[in-house]
Amino acid sequence: MSLRIKLFLGILLFFASTLSFFGYMAYDSAVQSGTARELALLQDLSGSLSRDLHTDIGDHPSEADIERWLTEFNSLHLAILITSGNRQWLSDAARNELPSVIRQQILTSTKSGSASVEQLSFVWDTSPVAGTPYTLSVIHRTNTHEVRTFFKRLELQLILSALIVVWVAIWGTQLIASLLEKLNSQKDKLQHQAMHDALTNLPNRAVMLDRLQVAMHDADRSKSELALLFIDLNRFKEINDTLGHHYGDLLLIEISRRLASGIRKTDTVARLGGDEFAVILGHISDEDATAMAAKLTNMIGQAIEINGNKLFVSGSIGIARYPTHAQDANTLVQYADVAMYAAKRSGIDFIIYDAKLDEYSREKLILSNDLRDAIKLGQLSVYYQPKIDIKTGAVIGGEALLRWKHATLGFISPDRFIPLAEQSGLIRPLTEFVLETAMPDLQKLLREGHDMSFAINLSAVSLQDPELANMLLNAVKKSHIPPSRVVLEITETAVMDKSIQTREVLQALDGLGFHISMDDFGTGHSSLVNLRLLPLQEIKVDRSFVMNMQRNEDDATIVRTIVNLGHSLGKKVVAEGVESEAILQTLTSFGCDIAQGYYFSKPIPFDTFKLWLDANSGAQKTARLPSAEPVIQETSVLLSQLAK
């Protein structure tokens, strides 16, 4: 063999060995770099999504909340896994493309990991969701199999010429570059997803906070001020529940477009989650900030036409200024949120933050925490007020009324603590407490031969709790009480809020055997058509009309009209607020069926109620017996939420 041939072969072998070595190095670098990049992105993304999950659904979400939250990512093809113990909730991408063996490995992982199944490789990162028992994992399938496929093509026979090796190397370099470019493209896509709202493509809460920090530094340098606006939509939930999430999504997209078009190019609008938005206005005066808030509320309030339907929403805006109101971003965000909720409660377009608003908010927070402790410490009790058949004078039932005796503040009005329970997710524990107390009490009375029922009140938010029906059924079954012995009272306003949904819920409860009563009738805006269609057994006239009948002829006319209306619809009519013999006689002349009020008894504890009941058993006419307990302001207990 000639030296030339040996040299040629040596060079060819050198090129082949060199290319093989560098090919292997390139392969390993591509795999490691791609995996590391994807894992770093997933760590940022999982942390951001866990914060968004906590913000959107709160500390105690239901399974429906989690599943509804996951549907927001179906269009993004993003694999998300939420776990609690051994339970899992998956997005569509995770459900359809994630092997079960990978799911099990993620369950046992604490932060991040990677694994392969056949030719597929996966990486994931797991982040805890603050304040909840849930963890959130973001999973991504790597492109390692594509890199392997490419390098497999480089396993050429050594008999190939050096030109072919070089040719393959050149094209291989281009393919590797395209793979790296694809990885970078995926990185950019994941980064965009981590920083923007999936539905509206607006910056999310994390980006808003970053830009707020930058704007605050800029304000310090220029010695100017900035304003942070928090915006919450009114009536959005009603539209979403009535027309469906598709309409709600389209409405949010249009609102986002309007907000983005209404601000300056240097300003920022972000979606915080749900129907809440934030706007950062840099280098702006008080007058211009309020003018901008007025402009944005006007833009939000204009009609939105979707699929031929004209929809109307309004906005409540809270304004906080830097550095006037706060010296750091987190406090500024808190103050803007406080002002926004104050505007929402007041029913006005916008409110500028004031320290008094925050004091009220802190008082609510403290009271809410005390209520949570009161449930655990047994500081709650149930009182009962009798209901009297006007014609016979017989005691036919009682209304269960929740009482809270605070350790330092004494008795607290339910008008104060029930709304806090609704906002803080404590309604369900209160529901269980009332049912576990009232149903055994009713069972004792029925066993002693008292022919009566107990009334339990439901609020507007009670219509959204899917567990309420089960709790009611379990309570009556546990105490061996027929559902017909339980009267569920719903206020007129609650019925009118979502008439279609309410009708379906009430029909379901009526089908289970519970009796339904419309409470506080005359104070809302009831449609006679809805009133006719609802499965009601009785109507309760609001106490404000009954108590003033002797002094106000118009109130007497209203009460008489409601009695006639109820009878014409086949309903029994209950009058609350009966406080004198004269009122009782007037109700008797109107033909009213049932009376309730201080003339008979104040709300009293069960033992006192039982003594009162025993003293009045067999009575042929109504008589007033004083309560053994001090006067406590009466209100109806509000139970938890009930949904379809």
C-alpha positions as CSV (number, residue, x, y, z in Angstrom):
1,M,0.0,0.0,0.0
2,S,1.5,3.3,-1.1
3,L,2.1,6.1,1.3
4,R,-0.3,8.3,-0.6
5,I,-3.1,5.7,-0.1
6,K,-2.1,5.4,3.6
7,L,-2.1,9.1,4.0
8,F,-5.4,9.4,2.3
9,L,-6.8,6.7,4.5
10,G,-5.2,8.2,7.5
11,I,-6.7,11.6,6.7
12,L,-10.0,10.0,6.0
13,L,-9.9,8.1,9.4
14,F,-8.8,11.3,11.1
15,F,-11.7,13.2,9.6
16,A,-14.1,10.4,10.4
17,S,-12.8,10.1,14.0
18,T,-12.8,13.9,14.5
19,L,-16.3,14.3,13.1
20,S,-17.5,11.4,15.2
21,F,-16.0,12.9,18.3
22,F,-17.3,16.3,17.7
23,G,-20.5,14.8,16.5
24,Y,-20.9,13.0,19.8
25,M,-19.9,16.2,21.7
26,A,-22.4,18.2,19.7
27,Y,-25.1,15.6,20.4
28,D,-24.5,15.6,24.1
29,S,-24.3,19.4,24.3
30,A,-27.6,19.7,22.4
31,V,-29.3,17.3,24.7
32,Q,-28.0,18.8,27.9
33,S,-28.4,22.4,26.8
34,G,-32.0,21.8,25.6
35,T,-33.0,20.0,28.8
36,A,-31.4,22.6,31.0
37,R,-33.0,25.5,29.1
38,E,-36.4,23.8,29.2
39,L,-36.1,23.0,32.9
40,A,-35.1,26.6,33.7
41,L,-38.1,27.9,31.8
42,L,-40.4,25.4,33.5
43,Q,-39.2,26.5,36.9
44,D,-40.1,30.1,36.2
45,L,-43.4,29.0,34.6
46,S,-44.5,26.7,37.4
47,G,-43.8,29.3,40.0
48,S,-45.7,32.0,38.1
49,L,-48.7,29.6,37.5
50,S,-48.8,28.5,41.1
51,R,-49.1,32.1,42.2
52,D,-51.8,32.7,39.6
53,L,-53.7,29.6,40.8
54,H,-53.6,30.8,44.4
55,T,-54.8,34.3,43.3
56,D,-57.6,33.0,41.0
57,I,-59.2,30.3,43.2
58,G,-58.1,31.2,46.8
59,D,-57.0,29.1,49.7
60,H,-59.8,26.5,49.7
61,P,-60.8,25.8,46.1
62,S,-63.3,23.2,45.1
63,E,-62.5,20.5,42.5
64,A,-64.7,22.5,40.1
65,D,-62.6,25.6,40.6
66,I,-59.4,23.6,39.8
67,E,-60.9,22.0,36.7
68,R,-62.3,25.3,35.5
69,W,-58.9,27.0,36.0
70,L,-57.1,24.2,34.0
71,T,-59.5,24.7,31.0
72,E,-57.9,28.1,30.4
73,F,-54.7,26.4,29.2
74,N,-56.4,23.9,26.8
75,S,-55.9,26.2,23.9
76,L,-52.2,26.6,24.8
77,H,-51.3,22.9,24.5
78,L,-49.6,23.3,27.9
79,A,-49.3,20.1,30.1
80,I,-50.2,21.0,33.7
81,L,-50.7,18.6,36.6
82,I,-52.2,19.7,39.9
83,T,-51.9,17.2,42.8
84,S,-53.0,16.9,46.4
85,G,-51.9,13.7,48.1
86,N,-52.6,11.0,45.6
87,R,-55.3,13.0,43.7
88,Q,-54.5,14.5,40.3
89,W,-56.1,17.1,38.0
90,L,-54.7,17.4,34.5
91,S,-55.0,19.8,31.6
92,D,-56.1,18.4,28.2
93,A,-52.5,18.3,26.9
94,A,-51.3,16.4,30.0
95,R,-54.3,14.0,29.9
96,N,-53.8,13.2,26.2
97,E,-50.0,13.1,25.9
98,L,-48.6,12.3,29.3
99,P,-47.8,8.6,30.0
100,S,-49.0,7.3,33.3
101,V,-45.5,6.3,34.4
102,I,-44.4,10.0,34.1
103,R,-47.5,11.1,36.2
104,Q,-46.4,8.7,38.9
105,Q,-42.9,9.9,38.9
106,I,-44.1,13.5,39.2
107,L,-46.2,12.5,42.2
108,T,-43.1,11.5,44.0
109,S,-40.9,14.4,42.9
110,T,-40.5,17.5,45.1
111,K,-39.2,20.1,42.7
112,S,-38.0,19.1,39.2
113,G,-37.0,16.0,37.3
114,S,-36.6,14.3,33.9
115,A,-37.4,10.8,32.6
116,S,-37.8,8.9,29.4
117,V,-40.5,6.6,28.1
118,E,-39.5,4.6,25.0
119,Q,-38.2,7.2,22.6
120,L,-39.8,10.2,24.4
121,S,-38.1,12.3,27.1
122,F,-39.9,14.6,29.6
123,V,-38.8,17.3,32.0
124,W,-40.9,18.9,34.7
125,D,-40.9,21.3,37.6
126,T,-43.2,21.2,40.6
127,S,-44.1,24.2,42.8
128,P,-46.3,24.3,45.9
129,V,-49.3,26.6,45.7
130,A,-49.0,29.0,48.7
131,G,-51.7,28.6,51.4
132,T,-53.3,25.5,49.8
133,P,-52.6,21.7,50.0
134,Y,-52.0,21.6,46.2
135,T,-48.8,21.5,44.1
136,L,-48.6,22.5,40.5
137,S,-46.4,20.7,38.0
138,V,-45.6,21.9,34.5
139,I,-44.4,19.2,32.1
140,H,-42.7,19.5,28.8
141,R,-41.6,16.8,26.3
142,T,-38.1,17.5,25.2
143,N,-36.7,17.1,21.7
144,T,-34.0,14.6,22.6
145,H,-35.5,12.0,20.4
146,E,-35.1,14.3,17.4
147,V,-31.4,14.9,18.2
148,R,-30.9,11.1,18.5
149,T,-32.5,10.6,15.2
150,F,-30.2,13.1,13.5
151,F,-27.0,11.7,15.0
152,K,-28.0,8.2,14.0
153,R,-27.8,9.3,10.4
154,L,-24.1,10.1,11.0
155,E,-23.2,6.5,11.6
156,L,-21.8,6.1,8.1
157,Q,-19.4,3.3,7.1
158,L,-15.8,4.2,7.3
159,I,-15.5,3.3,3.6
160,L,-17.2,6.6,2.7
161,S,-14.9,9.2,1.3
162,A,-13.8,12.3,3.3
163,L,-15.8,14.4,1.0
164,I,-19.0,12.6,2.0
165,V,-18.0,13.0,5.7
166,V,-17.4,16.7,5.2
167,W,-20.7,17.0,3.3
168,V,-22.6,15.3,6.0
169,A,-20.8,17.4,8.6
170,I,-21.8,20.6,6.8
171,W,-25.5,19.6,6.6
172,G,-25.4,18.2,10.1
173,T,-24.2,21.5,11.4
174,Q,-27.1,23.2,9.7
175,L,-29.5,20.6,11.2
176,I,-28.1,21.1,14.6
177,A,-28.4,24.8,14.2
178,S,-32.1,24.4,13.3
179,L,-32.6,22.2,16.3
180,L,-31.1,24.8,18.6
181,E,-33.2,27.4,16.9
182,K,-36.3,25.3,17.5
183,L,-35.3,25.0,21.2
184,N,-34.8,28.8,21.4
185,S,-38.1,29.3,19.7
186,Q,-39.8,27.0,22.3
187,K,-38.0,28.9,25.0
188,D,-39.4,32.2,23.7
189,K,-42.8,30.7,23.5
190,L,-42.7,29.4,27.0
191,Q,-41.3,32.7,28.3
192,H,-44.1,34.6,26.6
193,Q,-46.7,32.2,28.1
194,A,-45.2,32.7,31.5
195,M,-45.4,36.5,31.2
196,H,-48.8,37.0,29.5
197,D,-52.4,36.1,30.1
198,A,-53.4,33.2,27.8
199,L,-56.8,34.6,26.9
200,T,-56.2,38.4,26.4
201,N,-52.4,38.3,25.7
202,L,-52.0,41.1,28.2
203,P,-49.1,41.1,30.7
204,N,-50.0,39.0,33.8
205,R,-49.7,39.9,37.5
206,A,-45.9,39.0,37.7
207,V,-45.1,41.2,34.7
208,M,-47.3,44.0,36.2
209,L,-45.3,43.9,39.5
210,D,-42.0,44.0,37.6
211,R,-43.1,47.0,35.5
212,L,-44.5,48.7,38.6
213,Q,-41.1,48.4,40.3
214,V,-39.4,49.9,37.2
215,A,-42.0,52.7,37.1
216,M,-41.4,53.5,40.7
217,H,-37.7,53.7,40.2
218,D,-38.3,56.0,37.2
219,A,-40.6,58.1,39.3
220,D,-37.9,58.5,42.0
221,R,-35.3,59.6,39.4
222,S,-37.6,62.1,37.8
223,K,-39.2,63.2,41.1
224,S,-42.7,62.5,39.7
225,E,-45.7,60.4,40.7
226,L,-47.5,57.4,39.3
227,A,-50.9,55.9,39.8
228,L,-51.9,52.3,40.0
229,L,-55.5,51.5,39.0
230,F,-57.2,48.2,40.0
231,I,-60.3,47.5,37.9
232,D,-63.1,45.0,38.6
233,L,-66.0,44.3,36.3
234,N,-69.5,44.4,37.6
235,R,-72.2,41.9,36.3
236,F,-69.5,39.8,34.6
237,K,-70.3,36.7,36.7
238,E,-74.0,37.1,35.8
239,I,-73.2,37.1,32.1
240,N,-70.7,34.2,32.5
241,D,-73.2,32.0,34.4
242,T,-76.2,32.9,32.2
243,L,-74.6,32.8,28.6
244,G,-71.6,30.6,29.3
245,H,-67.9,30.9,29.5
246,H,-67.5,31.4,25.7
247,Y,-69.4,34.7,26.0
248,G,-67.5,35.6,29.1
249,D,-64.1,35.0,27.3
250,L,-65.1,37.1,24.3
251,L,-66.3,39.9,26.7
252,L,-62.9,39.9,28.5
253,I,-61.1,40.0,25.2
254,E,-63.1,43.1,24.2
255,I,-62.6,44.8,27.5
256,S,-58.9,44.1,27.3
257,R,-58.8,45.7,23.8
258,R,-60.6,48.8,25.1
259,L,-58.4,49.2,28.1
260,A,-55.2,48.8,26.0
261,S,-56.5,51.4,23.4
262,G,-57.5,53.8,26.2
263,I,-54.1,54.3,27.8
264,R,-50.9,55.9,26.7
265,K,-48.1,53.9,25.0
266,T,-45.9,54.4,28.0
267,D,-48.5,52.9,30.4
268,T,-49.2,49.3,31.2
269,V,-52.5,47.4,31.3
270,A,-52.4,43.8,32.8
271,R,-55.0,41.2,33.5
272,L,-54.7,40.0,37.1
273,G,-57.0,37.1,36.8
274,G,-60.8,36.5,36.4
275,D,-62.4,39.9,35.7
276,E,-59.8,42.0,37.4
277,F,-57.3,44.3,35.6
278,A,-54.6,46.7,36.6
279,V,-53.3,49.8,34.9
280,I,-49.9,51.6,35.7
281,L,-49.9,55.3,34.8
282,G,-46.5,56.9,35.0
283,H,-45.7,60.6,35.3
284,I,-49.3,61.6,36.0
285,S,-51.1,64.1,38.3
286,D,-54.1,63.5,40.5
287,E,-56.4,65.2,38.1
288,D,-55.1,63.3,35.1
289,A,-55.3,60.0,37.0
290,T,-59.0,60.5,37.9
291,A,-59.7,61.7,34.4
292,M,-58.2,58.5,33.1
293,A,-60.3,56.4,35.5
294,A,-63.4,58.2,34.3
295,K,-62.4,57.6,30.7
296,L,-61.8,53.9,31.2
297,T,-65.1,53.3,33.1
298,N,-66.9,55.1,30.2
299,M,-65.2,52.8,27.7
300,I,-66.0,49.7,29.8
301,G,-69.7,50.7,30.1
302,Q,-70.3,50.9,26.4
303,A,-72.4,48.1,24.9
304,I,-70.6,45.0,23.7
305,E,-72.2,43.0,21.0
306,I,-71.4,39.3,20.9
307,N,-73.2,37.0,18.5
308,G,-76.1,39.4,18.2
309,N,-76.5,39.9,22.0
310,K,-75.8,43.4,23.4
311,L,-74.0,43.0,26.7
312,F,-73.4,45.7,29.3
313,V,-70.9,45.7,32.1
314,S,-69.5,48.4,34.3
315,G,-66.2,48.8,36.1
316,S,-65.2,49.6,39.7
317,I,-61.8,51.3,39.9
318,G,-59.5,51.8,42.9
319,I,-56.7,54.3,42.6
320,A,-53.5,54.3,44.7
321,R,-50.6,56.8,44.1
322,Y,-46.8,56.5,44.6
323,P,-45.2,57.9,46.7
324,T,-48.3,59.7,48.2
325,H,-50.0,56.5,49.5
326,A,-47.2,53.9,49.7
327,Q,-43.5,53.5,49.5
328,D,-43.3,50.0,48.0
329,A,-45.0,48.0,45.3
330,N,-46.7,45.4,47.5
331,T,-48.3,48.0,49.7
332,L,-49.4,50.1,46.7
333,V,-51.1,47.0,45.2
334,Q,-52.8,46.4,48.5
335,Y,-54.1,49.9,48.7
336,A,-55.4,50.0,45.1
337,D,-57.2,46.7,45.9
338,V,-58.8,48.2,49.0
339,A,-59.9,51.3,47.1
340,M,-61.4,49.1,44.3
341,Y,-63.5,47.1,46.7
342,A,-64.7,50.3,48.4
343,A,-65.8,51.6,45.0
344,K,-67.6,48.3,44.3
345,R,-69.4,48.4,47.7
346,S,-70.4,52.0,47.2
347,G,-71.6,51.4,43.6
348,I,-69.5,54.3,42.2
349,D,-67.1,54.3,39.3
350,F,-63.8,54.9,41.2
351,I,-62.4,55.8,44.6
352,I,-59.0,57.1,45.5
353,Y,-57.3,55.3,48.4
354,D,-57.8,56.7,51.9
355,A,-56.4,55.4,55.1
356,K,-59.9,55.0,56.5
357,L,-60.8,52.5,53.9
358,D,-57.8,50.4,54.9
359,E,-58.8,50.5,58.6
360,Y,-62.2,49.2,57.7
361,S,-60.6,46.4,55.6
362,R,-58.2,45.4,58.4
363,E,-61.2,45.3,60.9
364,K,-62.9,42.9,58.5
365,L,-59.8,40.8,58.2
366,I,-59.5,40.6,62.0
367,L,-63.1,39.8,62.5
368,S,-62.9,37.2,59.7
369,N,-60.0,35.5,61.5
370,D,-61.9,35.6,64.8
371,L,-64.9,34.0,63.1
372,R,-62.7,31.1,61.9
373,D,-61.5,30.6,65.4
374,A,-65.1,30.9,66.8
375,I,-66.1,27.9,64.6
376,K,-63.3,25.8,66.0
377,L,-63.8,27.0,69.6
378,G,-67.6,26.5,69.7
379,Q,-68.5,30.2,70.2
380,L,-71.5,29.9,67.9
381,S,-75.0,28.9,68.8
382,V,-78.4,28.5,67.2
383,Y,-81.5,30.3,68.5
384,Y,-85.1,29.6,67.5
385,Q,-88.1,31.9,67.0
386,P,-91.6,30.3,66.9
387,K,-94.0,30.5,64.0
388,I,-97.7,30.6,64.9
389,D,-100.8,29.5,62.9
390,I,-103.0,32.6,63.1
391,K,-106.3,30.7,62.8
392,T,-105.7,28.0,65.4
393,G,-103.0,29.6,67.6
394,A,-100.9,26.4,67.3
395,V,-97.1,26.6,67.2
396,I,-96.3,25.1,63.8
397,G,-92.6,25.7,63.5
398,G,-89.5,27.7,64.3
399,E,-86.9,29.6,62.4
400,A,-83.2,28.7,63.1
401,L,-81.1,31.9,63.7
402,L,-77.3,31.9,64.1
403,R,-75.7,33.7,67.0
404,W,-72.1,34.5,67.6
405,K,-70.9,35.6,71.1
406,H,-67.5,37.1,70.6
407,A,-65.0,36.6,73.5
408,T,-64.4,40.3,73.9
409,L,-67.0,42.1,71.7
410,G,-70.1,40.2,73.0
411,F,-72.9,39.3,70.6
412,I,-72.0,40.3,67.0
413,S,-74.8,41.0,64.5
414,P,-75.1,38.4,61.7
415,D,-75.4,41.4,59.4
416,R,-71.6,41.8,60.1
417,F,-70.2,38.3,60.2
418,I,-72.3,36.5,57.6
419,P,-71.0,38.6,54.6
420,L,-67.4,38.0,56.0
421,A,-68.2,34.3,56.0
422,E,-69.3,34.5,52.4
423,Q,-66.2,36.3,51.3
424,S,-63.7,34.1,53.3
425,G,-65.1,30.7,52.4
426,L,-66.5,30.0,55.9
427,I,-70.1,29.6,54.8
428,R,-69.8,25.8,54.5
429,P,-68.6,25.3,58.0
430,L,-71.4,27.5,59.3
431,T,-73.8,25.4,57.2
432,E,-72.6,22.2,58.8
433,F,-72.8,23.7,62.2
434,V,-76.4,24.9,61.8
435,L,-77.6,21.6,60.3
436,E,-75.8,19.5,62.9
437,T,-77.5,21.7,65.6
438,A,-81.0,22.3,64.3
439,M,-81.8,18.9,62.9
440,P,-81.2,16.9,66.2
441,D,-83.2,19.6,68.0
442,L,-86.1,19.2,65.6
443,Q,-85.9,15.4,66.0
444,K,-86.3,15.8,69.8
445,L,-89.4,17.9,69.3
446,L,-90.9,15.5,66.8
447,R,-90.4,12.6,69.1
448,E,-92.2,14.4,71.9
449,G,-95.2,14.8,69.6
450,H,-94.8,18.4,68.5
451,D,-96.1,18.7,64.9
452,M,-93.8,21.3,63.5
453,S,-91.0,22.2,61.1
454,F,-87.8,24.3,61.2
455,A,-86.9,27.0,58.7
456,I,-83.3,27.4,57.5
457,N,-82.2,30.4,55.5
458,L,-80.2,30.5,52.3
459,S,-78.4,33.5,50.8
460,A,-77.7,34.4,47.2
461,V,-74.3,32.7,47.2
462,S,-75.9,29.6,48.6
463,L,-77.0,28.8,45.0
464,Q,-73.4,28.1,44.0
465,D,-72.3,25.4,46.5
466,P,-72.6,21.9,44.9
467,E,-72.4,20.2,48.3
468,L,-75.3,22.0,50.0
469,A,-78.0,19.6,48.7
470,N,-75.9,16.6,49.9
471,M,-75.4,18.3,53.3
472,L,-79.1,18.9,53.6
473,L,-79.9,15.3,52.7
474,N,-77.3,13.8,55.0
475,A,-78.5,16.0,57.9
476,V,-82.1,15.0,57.6
477,K,-81.2,11.3,57.0
478,K,-78.9,11.3,60.0
479,S,-81.6,12.7,62.3
480,H,-84.4,10.6,60.6
481,I,-86.4,13.7,59.6
482,P,-88.5,13.9,56.5
483,P,-87.3,16.7,54.2
484,S,-90.8,18.1,54.2
485,R,-90.1,19.2,57.8
486,V,-87.4,21.6,56.6
487,V,-88.3,24.9,55.1
488,L,-85.5,26.5,53.1
489,E,-85.9,30.3,53.1
490,I,-84.4,32.4,50.2
491,T,-84.6,36.1,50.0
492,E,-86.5,37.8,47.2
493,T,-83.3,39.5,46.1
494,A,-81.4,36.2,45.9
495,V,-84.2,34.7,43.8
496,M,-84.1,37.6,41.3
497,D,-80.3,37.7,41.0
498,K,-80.2,34.6,38.8
499,S,-83.8,33.6,38.2
500,I,-83.1,30.8,35.6
501,Q,-80.4,29.1,37.7
502,T,-82.3,29.7,40.9
503,R,-85.4,28.1,39.5
504,E,-83.5,25.0,38.5
505,V,-81.9,24.7,42.0
506,L,-85.1,25.3,43.8
507,Q,-86.9,22.7,41.6
508,A,-84.2,20.2,42.4
509,L,-84.6,20.9,46.2
510,D,-88.4,20.8,45.9
511,G,-88.0,17.4,44.1
512,L,-86.0,16.1,47.1
513,G,-89.0,17.0,49.4
514,F,-87.8,20.2,51.0
515,H,-90.3,23.1,51.3
516,I,-89.3,26.4,49.8
517,S,-90.1,29.9,51.2
518,M,-89.5,33.4,49.8
519,D,-88.2,35.5,52.6
520,D,-88.4,39.3,52.9
521,F,-91.0,39.5,50.1
522,G,-91.8,43.1,49.0
523,T,-88.3,44.5,49.3
524,G,-86.9,43.2,45.9
525,H,-88.1,43.2,42.3
526,S,-89.9,39.9,41.9
527,S,-91.4,39.2,38.5
528,L,-94.9,37.7,38.9
529,V,-94.0,35.2,36.1
530,N,-91.0,34.0,38.1
531,L,-93.0,33.9,41.2
532,R,-95.6,31.7,39.5
533,L,-92.9,29.4,38.1
534,L,-90.9,29.0,41.3
535,P,-91.7,25.9,43.5
536,L,-92.7,27.9,46.6
537,Q,-94.9,26.7,49.4
538,E,-95.0,30.0,51.3
539,I,-94.2,33.8,51.1
540,K,-92.9,35.8,54.0
541,V,-93.9,39.4,54.1
542,D,-90.9,41.6,55.1
543,R,-91.0,42.9,58.7
544,S,-90.6,46.5,57.7
545,F,-94.2,46.5,56.2
546,V,-95.7,44.5,59.0
547,M,-94.3,46.6,61.9
548,N,-95.5,49.9,60.4
549,M,-99.0,48.8,59.5
550,Q,-100.6,50.6,62.4
551,R,-98.9,53.9,61.6
552,N,-98.7,53.8,57.8
553,E,-101.8,53.0,55.8
554,D,-99.7,52.3,52.7
555,D,-97.8,49.6,54.4
556,A,-101.1,48.0,55.5
557,T,-102.3,48.1,51.9
558,I,-99.0,46.4,50.8
559,V,-99.4,43.6,53.3
560,R,-103.0,43.0,52.4
561,T,-102.0,42.9,48.7
562,I,-99.2,40.4,49.3
563,V,-101.6,38.2,51.3
564,N,-104.1,38.2,48.5
565,L,-101.4,37.6,45.9
566,G,-99.9,34.7,47.8
567,H,-103.3,33.1,48.2
568,S,-104.2,33.5,44.5
569,L,-101.0,31.6,43.7
570,G,-101.8,28.9,46.2
571,K,-99.0,29.9,48.7
572,K,-99.2,30.3,52.4
573,V,-98.3,33.8,53.7
574,V,-96.1,34.4,56.8
575,A,-95.9,37.8,58.4
576,E,-92.7,38.7,60.2
577,G,-92.3,41.5,62.8
578,V,-95.5,40.9,64.7
579,E,-95.0,42.9,67.9
580,S,-98.5,43.8,69.2
581,E,-102.0,42.5,69.5
582,A,-103.2,45.2,67.1
583,I,-100.9,44.0,64.4
584,L,-102.0,40.4,64.9
585,Q,-105.7,41.4,64.7
586,T,-105.0,43.3,61.5
587,L,-103.3,40.3,60.0
588,T,-106.2,38.1,61.0
589,S,-108.6,40.4,59.2
590,F,-106.4,40.1,56.1
591,G,-106.5,36.4,56.2
592,C,-102.8,35.9,56.8
593,D,-101.8,32.3,57.6
594,I,-98.8,32.4,59.9
595,A,-97.3,35.0,62.3
596,Q,-93.8,35.4,63.7
597,G,-92.4,38.1,65.9
598,Y,-91.6,39.5,69.4
599,Y,-95.3,39.5,70.4
600,F,-94.9,35.7,70.8
601,S,-91.3,35.3,71.6
602,K,-87.8,36.6,70.8
603,P,-85.3,34.2,69.3
604,I,-84.2,32.0,72.2
605,P,-81.9,29.1,72.9
606,F,-83.3,25.6,72.3
607,D,-83.8,24.7,76.0
608,T,-85.8,27.9,76.5
609,F,-87.6,27.4,73.2
610,K,-88.6,23.9,74.4
611,L,-90.0,25.2,77.7
612,W,-91.9,27.9,75.8
613,L,-93.3,25.3,73.4
614,D,-94.3,23.0,76.3
615,A,-96.1,25.9,78.0
616,N,-98.0,26.7,74.8
617,S,-98.9,23.1,73.8
618,G,-102.7,22.8,73.5
619,A,-103.3,26.5,73.6
620,Q,-106.3,27.6,71.5
621,K,-105.3,31.1,71.0
622,T,-102.0,32.9,70.7
623,A,-100.4,34.6,73.7
624,R,-97.2,36.4,74.3
625,L,-94.7,34.8,76.6
626,P,-91.5,36.8,77.4
627,S,-88.1,35.3,76.4
628,A,-85.8,34.3,79.2
629,E,-82.8,35.6,77.2
630,P,-81.8,39.3,76.7
631,V,-82.8,40.9,73.5
632,I,-80.4,40.1,70.7
633,Q,-80.7,41.7,67.2
634,E,-82.5,39.2,65.0
635,T,-81.3,38.1,61.6
636,S,-81.5,35.0,59.4
637,V,-78.7,32.5,59.2
638,L,-77.2,32.4,55.8
639,L,-76.1,29.0,54.6
640,S,-73.5,28.0,52.0
641,Q,-73.6,28.1,48.3
642,L,-75.5,25.8,46.0
643,A,-74.8,25.2,42.3
644,K,-76.3,23.2,39.5
